[in-house]
Amino acid sequence: MNNKLIRRTFLVGTLVVFTLSMLQLSAGYQKDRELSYNVNNTEKTQLSTISPVYSFFESLSLNKNGKEVNKIRPEVIPGGQSIGVTLQTKGVLVVGYAPISGQNGKQSYPAKESGIEIGDIILTIDGKKALNDFQVAQEIDKKCQDNQTIELEIKHNDAIQKKKIRPVYCSETGRYRIGLFIRDEAAGVGTMTFIEPKTKIFGALGHVITDIDTNDQIELSQGKIVESTIYAIEKGLKGDPGEKIGTFMLDSRFSGVINKNSDSGIFGVYEGSVNNPFYTEAIPIAWKSEIKVGPAKIYTVLKDNTIEEFDISIEKIMKYRADNKNMIIRVTDQKLLEKSGGIVQGMSGSPIVQDGKIVGAVTHVFVNDATRGYGIFIEKMLEESEILSKAAVAPLGGFFLFIRKYK
């Protein structure tokens, strides 16, 4: 047997053993149910399935045809900036029922009685597109001046339905209503994870934004980010996650348009000046196979809009989880522990750097231990942002504060 054939046989044998080992290990990761809290208070927590094995060694990976490829390693600038986030939903989201007091004093719920449920999305009112909560209220009142029945087109569990409703005149507000709490946007504070200065692509949060009432993923119509400033920190306690308290900056040095709200974070294109004093130029990303247990750094804002560097330790790496809980991290920096108690709401997206490479972002805090939490691989965020898919491949690797309105 010649040397080439020996090497080929060894490689095939290694792949088979490696793949079988990972399939066996995946069952162990499904038991890893750490009680955690999304650090922007927005996530619907559930155990995700395990992804197949695609990468091993350092930069080697397998393409769909089973051939080895060597990935071009992207470089990005780590974030750490505090950002204000606003999301406009597609249609208007139903978040609760509001009783209507009629002229006889009797309370009624016309929309609920028609079969509309919390979590449904109102798309049209008598054929007119639902744009926002104020416009929906106006349309309902205008259509019902003559006590008419209206037809709502709604999205319910991914199915489009039509509901006929007879609104009731509300003696308290002096207008016709259908008895719903609805919302058309969400707003809150989080952290920028990275920017790619050539394409102007940004990524932040490291997890999906869900509605605080329905706990469902917000279907994005449009969204924006701006710079925010932090004026107070509420320390995390056992059973009570802390939070950053901040406001949007009117004279923001940068802004951005959000074009994706996904399980791996929010992504879009920015403009303006996004600066990190610790990194004036882009640094390489780390593949998940290169991340190791041990010391690392995170970058985040605790006061005003000043990014600071803090020590953490990566305690566990879970390469084959399909969700955004890929690393368990612990805050070891005494300054951060004194100021915040560890990880708090609003730190979602704080970049993690190890050995000169950006490896991921903070996503969750453990409810009963604010010093520990989860992080997502930067590789996942760049895949979702499509930066990785745009790279050449050669043959042969918050918290969010919502305002409830009723209509």
Secondary structure per residue as TSV (DSSP state, phi and psi in degrees):
chain	resnum	aa	ss	phi	psi
A	1	M	-	360.0	124.4
A	2	N	-	-78.0	170.7
A	3	N	H	-63.7	-37.6
A	4	K	H	-63.1	-44.0
A	5	L	H	-67.0	-37.6
A	6	I	H	-61.2	-46.4
A	7	R	H	-62.3	-41.5
A	8	R	H	-65.1	-42.7
A	9	T	H	-63.3	-41.8
A	10	F	H	-62.6	-41.8
A	11	L	H	-64.8	-45.0
A	12	V	H	-62.2	-44.6
A	13	G	H	-60.2	-40.5
A	14	T	H	-63.4	-43.7
A	15	L	H	-61.6	-43.3
A	16	V	H	-64.2	-47.8
A	17	V	H	-63.8	-42.9
A	18	F	H	-62.7	-45.8
A	19	T	H	-64.0	-45.1
A	20	L	H	-62.3	-39.3
A	21	S	H	-61.4	-42.2
A	22	M	H	-68.1	-36.1
A	23	L	H	-64.5	-35.0
A	24	Q	H	-70.8	-39.8
A	25	L	H	-67.9	-28.2
A	26	S	H	-59.2	-34.6
A	27	A	H	-63.2	-34.2
A	28	G	H	-66.7	-37.5
A	29	Y	H	-69.8	-25.6
A	30	Q	T	-67.6	-17.8
A	31	K	T	-87.8	-4.1
A	32	D	-	-82.0	79.9
A	33	R	-	-105.6	70.4
A	34	E	-	-72.2	133.4
A	35	L	-	-74.9	115.4
A	36	S	E	-135.9	169.8
A	37	Y	E	-136.3	123.5
A	38	N	E	-58.2	129.1
A	39	V	T	-80.0	11.6
A	40	N	T	-120.1	10.0
A	41	N	S	55.5	44.6
A	42	T	-	-133.1	-5.7
A	43	E	-	-95.4	144.5
A	44	K	-	-89.1	105.1
A	45	T	-	-80.2	129.1
A	46	Q	-	-155.9	158.9
A	47	L	-	-82.1	125.1
A	48	S	-	-92.8	163.6
A	49	T	-	-78.7	167.8
A	50	I	B	-93.2	135.2
A	51	S	-	-77.1	152.3
A	52	P	-	-62.2	164.2
A	53	V	-	-82.9	123.4
A	54	Y	-	-119.7	-26.5
A	55	S	E	-128.4	150.4
A	56	F	E	-157.3	171.4
A	57	F	T	56.7	-129.6
A	58	E	T	-103.9	-86.0
A	59	S	T	-101.7	9.5
A	60	L	E	-80.2	142.2
A	61	S	E	-150.5	173.3
A	62	L	E	-111.9	133.7
A	63	N	-	-83.7	-177.0
A	64	K	T	-64.4	-22.6
A	65	N	T	-92.3	6.3
A	66	G	S	81.9	5.5
A	67	K	-	-88.2	148.9
A	68	E	E	-73.7	140.9
A	69	V	E	-133.7	155.7
A	70	N	E	-116.0	109.1
A	71	K	E	-70.5	141.3
A	72	I	-	-75.6	124.4
A	73	R	-	-80.7	114.5
A	74	P	-	-70.0	159.1
A	75	E	E	-124.6	137.2
A	76	V	E	-137.2	164.0
A	77	I	E	-96.0	122.9
A	78	P	E	-59.7	146.4
A	79	G	-	-89.2	-122.1
A	80	G	-	112.2	-13.9
A	81	Q	-	-67.7	143.2
A	82	S	E	-79.4	130.8
A	83	I	E	-125.8	144.0
A	84	G	E	-92.5	133.5
A	85	V	E	-120.7	132.3
A	86	T	E	-128.1	134.8
A	87	L	E	-124.1	131.1
A	88	Q	E	-99.8	128.0
A	89	T	E	-80.5	161.0
A	90	K	E	-80.9	115.5
A	91	G	E	75.5	-158.2
A	92	V	E	-124.8	128.9
A	93	L	E	-88.0	132.9
A	94	V	E	-85.3	119.5
A	95	V	E	-116.0	-3.5
A	96	G	E	177.2	174.3
A	97	Y	E	-107.3	139.2
A	98	A	-	-122.1	118.0
A	99	P	-	-65.8	143.1
A	100	I	E	-110.9	126.9
A	101	S	E	-91.4	111.8
A	102	G	-	-77.2	179.7
A	103	Q	T	-64.9	-23.7
A	104	N	T	-90.0	3.6
A	105	G	S	84.9	-5.2
A	106	K	-	-80.9	137.0
A	107	Q	E	-87.3	142.8
A	108	S	E	-143.2	161.1
A	109	Y	-	-134.0	76.4
A	110	P	H	-57.2	-44.4
A	111	A	H	-67.0	-42.2
A	112	K	H	-62.8	-41.9
A	113	E	H	-67.2	-23.0
A	114	S	T	-82.7	-8.8
A	115	G	T	105.3	4.0
A	116	I	-	-73.4	134.3
A	117	E	-	-116.9	158.2
A	118	I	T	-61.9	132.9
A	119	G	T	101.4	-15.3
A	120	D	-	-68.4	154.6
A	121	I	E	-116.5	123.4
A	122	I	E	-80.6	121.3
A	123	L	E	-99.1	-43.2
A	124	T	E	-142.3	156.6
A	125	I	E	-121.9	111.0
A	126	D	T	49.7	44.0
A	127	G	T	86.1	-9.5
A	128	K	E	-93.6	132.2
A	129	K	E	-61.0	133.3
A	130	A	-	-81.2	115.8
A	131	L	-	-100.0	-43.5
A	132	N	-	-158.2	172.0
A	133	D	H	-64.7	-38.1
A	134	F	H	-66.2	-43.4
A	135	Q	H	-65.3	-38.0
A	136	V	H	-62.2	-44.6
A	137	A	H	-61.1	-42.1
A	138	Q	H	-64.0	-44.7
A	139	E	H	-62.2	-43.0
A	140	I	H	-62.7	-45.6
A	141	D	H	-66.0	-41.9
A	142	K	H	-65.9	-41.3
A	143	K	H	-68.9	-22.6
A	144	C	T	-109.2	18.1
A	145	Q	T	-59.4	-30.6
A	146	D	T	-102.9	23.6
A	147	N	-	61.6	39.7
A	148	Q	-	-82.0	158.9
A	149	T	-	-86.5	138.5
A	150	I	E	-111.9	159.6
A	151	E	E	-119.1	123.8
A	152	L	E	-104.5	134.5
A	153	E	E	-96.7	124.1
A	154	I	E	-127.4	158.5
A	155	K	E	-105.9	120.2
A	156	H	E	-127.9	113.3
A	157	N	T	51.0	47.7
A	158	D	T	71.2	4.2
A	159	A	E	-109.4	139.6
A	160	I	E	-89.3	127.1
A	161	Q	E	-130.2	161.5
A	162	K	E	-121.8	133.7
A	163	K	E	-126.2	129.8
A	164	K	E	-96.0	131.7
A	165	I	E	-134.7	140.9
A	166	R	-	-105.1	102.9
A	167	P	-	-61.1	158.4
A	168	V	E	-114.9	138.9
A	169	Y	E	-73.3	125.1
A	170	C	E	-94.1	118.5
A	171	S	T	-69.9	-23.1
A	172	E	T	-78.1	-37.8
A	173	T	T	-103.1	-13.9
A	174	G	T	72.4	30.2
A	175	R	E	-149.9	166.9
A	176	Y	E	-81.2	136.5
A	177	R	E	-138.4	163.3
A	178	I	-	-116.0	0.5
A	179	G	-	80.7	48.6
A	180	L	E	-130.6	146.2
A	181	F	E	-89.7	127.0
A	182	I	E	-133.4	159.1
A	183	R	E	-145.8	144.2
A	184	D	E	-117.6	-4.2
A	185	E	E	-154.4	161.9
A	186	A	E	-130.0	150.2
A	187	A	E	-145.3	148.4
A	188	G	E	-177.5	-172.9
A	189	V	E	-119.5	134.8
A	190	G	E	-145.3	-159.3
A	191	T	E	-132.3	138.2
A	192	M	E	-70.9	137.0
A	193	T	E	-96.6	-47.3
A	194	F	E	-157.5	161.2
A	195	I	E	-131.8	148.9
A	196	E	E	-113.4	103.4
A	197	P	T	-63.7	-24.7
A	198	K	T	-75.9	-45.4
A	199	T	T	-91.7	-13.5
A	200	K	T	67.2	21.5
A	201	I	E	-80.6	139.4
A	202	F	E	-125.0	158.6
A	203	G	E	-136.8	146.3
A	204	A	E	-151.0	165.5
A	205	L	S	73.0	-49.2
A	206	G	S	81.7	5.4
A	207	H	S	-154.2	167.6
A	208	V	-	-75.2	152.9
A	209	I	-	-97.2	122.0
A	210	T	B	-113.8	162.2
A	211	D	-	-72.4	136.6
A	212	I	T	-67.5	-26.1
A	213	D	T	-91.9	-45.7
A	214	T	T	-90.2	-20.0
A	215	N	-	65.2	17.9
A	216	D	-	-97.5	152.2
A	217	Q	B	-60.6	134.6
A	218	I	-	-76.9	123.5
A	219	E	-	-79.1	115.8
A	220	L	E	-79.5	126.6
A	221	S	E	-96.8	-50.7
A	222	Q	E	-158.2	156.9
A	223	G	E	-156.2	159.7
A	224	K	E	-140.8	155.4
A	225	I	E	-125.0	149.3
A	226	V	E	-141.1	166.3
A	227	E	E	-68.6	143.7
A	228	S	E	-127.8	164.1
A	229	T	E	-122.3	140.7
A	230	I	E	-102.1	126.2
A	231	Y	E	-114.2	-5.7
A	232	A	E	-161.3	155.4
A	233	I	E	-127.2	127.0
A	234	E	E	-97.3	115.6
A	235	K	-	-65.2	145.1
A	236	G	-	-78.2	137.5
A	237	L	B	-123.5	165.9
A	238	K	T	-60.5	122.4
A	239	G	T	80.9	-0.6
A	240	D	B	-143.5	91.2
A	241	P	-	-59.6	138.1
A	242	G	-	-78.9	-174.1
A	243	E	E	-158.9	153.7
A	244	K	E	-82.7	139.6
A	245	I	E	-115.3	117.0
A	246	G	E	-145.9	176.2
A	247	T	E	-136.0	157.7
A	248	F	E	-73.2	143.8
A	249	M	-	-91.4	127.7
A	250	L	T	-71.3	-30.9
A	251	D	T	-104.0	46.3
A	252	S	-	-57.6	136.8
A	253	R	S	-78.9	-14.3
A	254	F	E	-149.2	162.6
A	255	S	E	-151.0	169.1
A	256	G	E	-158.3	157.5
A	257	V	E	-104.4	125.6
A	258	I	E	-86.2	127.5
A	259	N	E	-117.1	-0.9
A	260	K	E	-152.8	132.0
A	261	N	E	-120.2	102.8
A	262	S	E	-128.3	175.6
A	263	D	T	-60.9	-22.2
A	264	S	T	-97.7	0.4
A	265	G	E	134.4	-169.9
A	266	I	E	-108.5	144.6
A	267	F	E	-140.6	152.3
A	268	G	E	179.9	-156.3
A	269	V	E	-124.4	134.8
A	270	Y	E	-111.1	165.4
A	271	E	E	-141.3	157.5
A	272	G	E	100.7	-163.6
A	273	S	-	-106.5	112.0
A	274	V	-	-111.3	105.6
A	275	N	-	-114.6	138.4
A	276	N	B	-122.8	114.5
A	277	P	T	-62.2	-20.2
A	278	F	T	-84.9	-20.2
A	279	Y	B	-140.5	98.0
A	280	T	S	-86.5	-14.9
A	281	E	S	-129.0	162.3
A	282	A	-	-67.1	148.0
A	283	I	E	-123.1	159.9
A	284	P	E	-68.2	154.0
A	285	I	B	-86.4	158.8
A	286	A	-	-102.9	132.1
A	287	W	-	-68.3	153.4
A	288	K	T	-60.6	-25.8
A	289	S	T	-72.6	-14.6
A	290	E	T	-96.5	-16.5
A	291	I	-	-70.4	141.7
A	292	K	-	-134.1	157.4
A	293	V	S	-65.5	133.3
A	294	G	E	144.2	-167.9
A	295	P	E	-64.6	148.9
A	296	A	E	-156.3	179.4
A	297	K	E	-127.3	148.5
A	298	I	E	-122.9	157.4
A	299	Y	E	-128.3	125.7
A	300	T	E	-159.2	170.9
A	301	V	E	-107.9	130.5
A	302	L	E	-112.4	-22.0
A	303	K	E	-147.4	137.6
A	304	D	B	55.6	-127.1
A	305	N	T	-128.8	33.2
A	306	T	E	-94.6	120.4
A	307	I	E	-77.0	134.8
A	308	E	E	-123.8	158.3
A	309	E	E	-106.1	134.4
A	310	F	E	-135.1	148.8
A	311	D	E	-84.5	137.2
A	312	I	E	-136.2	173.8
A	313	S	E	-128.1	130.8
A	314	I	E	-83.7	115.7
A	315	E	E	-95.6	-27.9
A	316	K	E	-153.2	141.0
A	317	I	E	-120.6	127.8
A	318	M	-	-121.1	84.7
A	319	K	T	-67.0	-24.4
A	320	Y	T	-109.6	12.8
A	321	R	B	-78.1	142.5
A	322	A	S	-88.7	-13.0
A	323	D	S	-92.3	-163.3
A	324	N	S	-97.9	20.7
A	325	K	-	-110.1	75.8
A	326	N	-	-101.0	-18.7
A	327	M	E	-137.2	144.8
A	328	I	E	-102.8	126.3
A	329	I	E	-120.9	155.4
A	330	R	E	-131.3	133.3
A	331	V	E	-76.8	125.8
A	332	T	-	-115.1	-8.0
A	333	D	-	-75.3	119.8
A	334	Q	H	-64.3	-36.1
A	335	K	H	-62.8	-44.9
A	336	L	H	-67.2	-38.9
A	337	L	H	-62.7	-40.1
A	338	E	H	-68.8	-37.7
A	339	K	H	-81.4	-38.4
A	340	S	H	-124.0	-12.6
A	341	G	S	82.4	-1.8
A	342	G	S	132.0	-127.5
A	343	I	-	-90.2	132.1
A	344	V	-	-130.2	166.4
A	345	Q	B	-60.4	138.7
A	346	G	T	102.6	-15.0
A	347	M	-	-84.7	-6.5
A	348	S	T	-50.7	123.7
A	349	G	T	100.9	-9.8
A	350	S	-	-57.5	122.6
A	351	P	E	-69.6	147.0
A	352	I	E	-112.0	126.9
A	353	V	E	-121.4	135.1
A	354	Q	E	-139.8	128.7
A	355	D	T	53.1	41.0
A	356	G	T	78.8	5.8
A	357	K	E	-122.9	146.0
A	358	I	E	-82.2	124.2
A	359	V	E	-108.3	-19.6
A	360	G	E	171.1	-156.9
A	361	A	E	-148.2	150.1
A	362	V	E	-68.6	137.6
A	363	T	E	-128.3	-34.3
A	364	H	E	-139.7	160.9
A	365	V	E	-121.5	143.2
A	366	F	E	-73.2	129.5
A	367	V	T	-57.8	-40.4
A	368	N	T	-97.2	8.6
A	369	D	E	-156.6	93.1
A	370	A	E	-67.1	-12.2
A	371	T	E	-78.3	-12.6
A	372	R	E	-123.4	154.2
A	373	G	E	-168.7	-169.2
A	374	Y	E	-110.4	157.8
A	375	G	E	-135.5	156.0
A	376	I	E	-104.7	149.2
A	377	F	E	-67.9	138.9
A	378	I	H	-64.3	-30.1
A	379	E	H	-57.5	-40.1
A	380	K	H	-66.4	-41.9
A	381	M	H	-65.5	-39.0
A	382	L	H	-71.7	-30.7
A	383	E	H	-63.8	-43.9
A	384	E	H	-68.4	-34.6
A	385	S	H	-75.4	-12.2
A	386	E	T	75.2	9.7
A	387	I	H	-65.4	-41.5
A	388	L	H	-66.2	-39.1
A	389	S	H	-68.9	-23.3
A	390	K	H	-84.9	-15.9
A	391	A	S	-73.4	145.4
A	392	A	-	-69.0	144.8
A	393	V	E	-122.4	122.6
A	394	A	E	-99.0	147.4
A	395	P	E	-55.6	154.7
A	396	L	-	77.9	360.0
A	397	G	-	360.0	360.0
A	398	G	-	360.0	150.1
A	399	F	E	-147.7	148.7
A	400	F	E	-115.2	133.7
A	401	L	-	-107.7	119.4
A	402	F	-	-108.1	146.9
A	403	I	-	-107.2	124.2
A	404	R	-	-89.4	132.7
A	405	K	E	-125.4	151.8
A	406	Y	E	-125.3	151.5
A	407	K	-	-131.2	360.0
